[in-house]
Amino acid sequence: MAVSFWILMMVGFSDNWLWDTGQDTNFIPKYIIHAITAFGWFTILVIQNGLIKKRNVKLHMTLGLLAMFIYAAMLISLGYLDYELYEEFGRIDKMSLNTSIQAVIATVIIGNGFLNRKGDLNEHKFLMTFGTFCLIQPSINRTAWHISEEYFLFVHAFIYMILFSSIVWYKRKLTWYMIVWLLVWLFFFYYIFLNR
């Protein structure tokens, strides 16, 4: 799952780092910092899975501490981007509000996963993965747009359906936090895309 998230991030933001590198946001520090911290978080998630498969628990735990600092920096950068939007327009747009609420949900889940790192290891892994899933919205939006502007909504919903059903299948049940995330996602899917 971590590799899927990483690929979605790389594809979604490929215009920034691959084929349209001259765009203005690539030269503005607040976007660069956010991009570096987000890339760091998603990359460390992939590395962490590899370390566990190789049974390198000590390095996994050390890198996990570093990851939490990167995560905090990513949240601060996201908060700053929202603050800047609010300062400029006097409001936060629907998509940024959605991303911010999902980041709050992700933080609760990832925080629980981090606190559970010495307890139930399967639950720790699941919480870290599902929490990161809650952060993937911007990458899925952009990936769906790159795949098909005309069928964006279908591609967007399809990607989410595949990922979420895979997570439910892995867990073998719906947890309260999965239900909370799903209700928030359904609300914003309607509010942003269908209520025009």
N, C-alpha and C positions, 0 to 999 in steps of 0.2 A: 504494500500500500504506500509506503514512504517513497518508493521509486516513482509510483504513479503521480503522487503529489509533486515531486521534483520535476518530472517531465511536463506536467501541466503548467508549472511555474515557468519553466524554460521556454515552452511553446508560447504561452500567453504573453510573455514579455519579450519575445524574440525580436520584435521591432526595435526595442530599446537597445539590445546588445548585439544584433546581427545585421538587420537589413535596413534600418532607418536610424542609424546612430547619430545623425546630425540634429535630431529633434531637440528643442529647447530644454525639455526636462532632464536630458542627459547631462546638462551642465549646471544645474541648480543644486547646491549642496543638500538641501532638505530631501530631495528625491534620491540623490545618490546615497545618502545615509540610510534612508528607508530601504532602498534596493539592496544594499550590502547586508543590512541586518536580516531582511527577509530571506535573501539567498543563503545567508549563514545558517539561519534556523532550519530551513528545509534541507540543506545539505547535511547538517549535523544529524538530522533525523535519519537520513539514509546511512550515514557512517555508523550511528549508534546501533542500528539493526545488524550491520555487518560485524561490529565488535561483539555483539551478543552471540551471533552465529559462530564466531571464532572463540567464544568463551573467554574473551579478554574483559572481564568484569571490572578490573581496576581502572583501566583506561576509559571504559564506558562510564564509570562513575565520575571520573575526573572531567571528562568531556561534557558530561551532563551538567556539572556545575557551571562550566563555561557557557553552555547552551542557555542556561537560565539567565545569565547576564545579557547574552545576545537577544533573548526573548524580551527582556525588560527594555533594552534599547530599541527593539522593533516597536514595542507598544508606545514608548515615549515618542518615537518618530511618527507613528500613526496619529497619536494625540495631537502632536504639533501640526501635522498636515490638516487635521480637522479644525484646529484652532485658526490656522491661516485661512481656511475656507470661510469660516464664520466671520473672521475679521474683514475679509474682502467682500462677502456677499450678504452678511447679516443673517445667515442661516446655514445649515448644513444640508446638502442635497440628499435625496432619498438613498442613493447608492452608498454614500459615505456613512450615513446613519446606519444602514444595514451592516456594512463592514464593521463599524464600531461596536454595534450590539453583538455581532458574532464574535468579535475579539474579546468582549467581556465574558461571553459564554466559554470561549476557548481558554481564557485565563483561569477561570474557576476549575475547568476540567484538567488543564495542564498542571495547575497548582496542586490539585488532588493527586495527580499522577506522580508529581515530583515528591510530595510528602509520603506517597505510598511506595517509594522506590526500594525500600528495604523490607517491604511486606510481601504481598501477593504480586509476584513478578509479572504474571500474565495480565493482571489488572493494571499494573503500572504501564506496561507496553500498550495496552488497549487505550488507556486514558491519554497517554501522550499522542498516540495516533489519532484518536477521535478529536482531541483538542486541536491538533494541527489541521484536520479535515475542516474544522469550523473556520479556519483562516483562509481557505483556498478560494473563496468567492471571487476575488479580483482575477486570479489566474484562470478560473473556469470561464468567467465572462469574456476575457480577452481571447482565450483559446477558441471558444465557441464563435466569436466574431471572426477570427482568422479562418476558421473552417468554412463558415458560411454566414455572410451578412444577411442574406435573404431568409435563411432558416435558423437564425440565431436562437430563437426561443426553443425550438425543437432540440437543437444540439446542446444548448445549455441544460435543459431539463433532462435530456438523455444522459449526459455526463454525470449529473448529480444522481440520477436514478441508479446508474451502474455503481457508482462509488458507495452511495448510502446502502443499497441492498447488499453489496459485498460486506460492508461493515456489520450490518444486521446479521447476515449469514454467519460471519465469523464469530460474533458474540452469541448467537443463537437465541437472542431475545432483544426486546426494546427496553432500554433503561430509561429512567426519568430524565436524564440529561439528553439522551437521544431524542426523546419526545419533545422536550423544550426546544432543542435546536430545530427539529422538524417544523414545529408550530411557528417559530420565528421565520424560518426559511419560507414556508408557505405564505405567511402574511406578507412578507416583503416581495415574494414573487408576484403575488397579486397586486400589491400596492405600487410596485415599480413598473412591471411589464404589462399587466392586464388592465389596470385601472387608469386608462388614459382619456 
